[in-house]
Amino acid sequence: ENAMTYQTEASLYVHELQVVEEMQGRGLGRHLMRVAESIAEEYDMDKVMLTVFTFNPAFGFYERQGYSEDIGAHSNRVLRNESLELSK
């Protein structure tokens, strides 16, 4: 059979993170991502995931926090190049 199989991992998914412009650059986004990472660690999850548009200015923020393209993510194979799932 040529059926695709996907490995199941316990993941904490950050659905949306927005910091108003006047509060950006103060470490709030970094703190919120660290809280998410701490929760994932506390519950023995394998990774923290999120989806971001590649043209979104926050894309570089996530890369600086250590997030990179999750090449195993199913949606990265079906989404257009403008959006990627990242994980850490």
Order of alpha helices (4+ residues) and beta strands (2+ residues): beta-alpha-beta-alpha-beta-alpha-beta
